[in-house]
């Protein structure tokens, strides 16, 4: 199954590591360092207005969808198992 992030962009749910609120992630020293150290893996899908950071096994996606929306979409899959 896939999790739709933005436009034509989706990720495989089995590749999902975590979903974070972008504002909170950038507000912490560890979050800033994580994004900075993985700068090349960051893909901004939000048009420069991210609400969430989706960490996967192959990259970090910035989405304008909220953490709650992405969480609900991912849970819809897991409840079907």
N, C-alpha and C positions, 0 to 999 in steps of 0.2 A: 504494500500500500504506500501511498504517497501523501505528503503534507504540502498543500499549496501555500506558497509564501507570498507571491506577488506576480501579477501579470502572467507570463508563461513559465514561471519558475516554480518548480516543486523539488522536494527532496524525498528520498526513500526514508520511511520511518525507521527502518533498521539502522540507518546511518545517523539518526538524531542522537546527540549527546546531551544537550541542554538548551533551554530557552531562557533568556535573561531580559529584563527591562533595560533598554539601552541607557536611559538617563541614570539609573542606579549603577549600572556597570561603569559608566564614565565618571560617576561621582566617587568611586572608590579607587584607592591607589593600586590595588591588585588588578581591578578591572581595566584601568588605563594601561597598566603594564602588559596585561594579557593581549589587549588589542594592538598595542604598539609592537610587541614582539612577534605578533602574527599578522602584521600589516599586509603582507603579500597574499595571505589567505582570505582577507576580508573582501566580500563582494557586496557593494551597496546597491540594493534593489529598490531603495526607498526614495530615490531622487534627492538625497541629502536631508531627508526628514525622518530618520529612523525612530521607531518606538520600541523595537525589539532587536536582539542579537541572537541568532539561531546558530548554535555551535554544532557542527557535524564532524564526521570522521574525515571529511575532505575539504573543509573550509568553514568560514564564518559568514553568515548571510545577515545583512542588516535589512529589516523589513519595516514598512510603515504600519503593518498590522500589530495590534497590541499583543502582549503576552497572553492575556486571557483568551483572545480569539484563537491564537495558534494552539494554546493548550486544549481548548474545547475541540478543535479540529483533530488534534492528535488523539484525544480520548475517545472520540467517536470510533476510531479504528480499534483501539484496545478493548473497548467494551464489546465488540463483535467477536472477539476471540473466544 
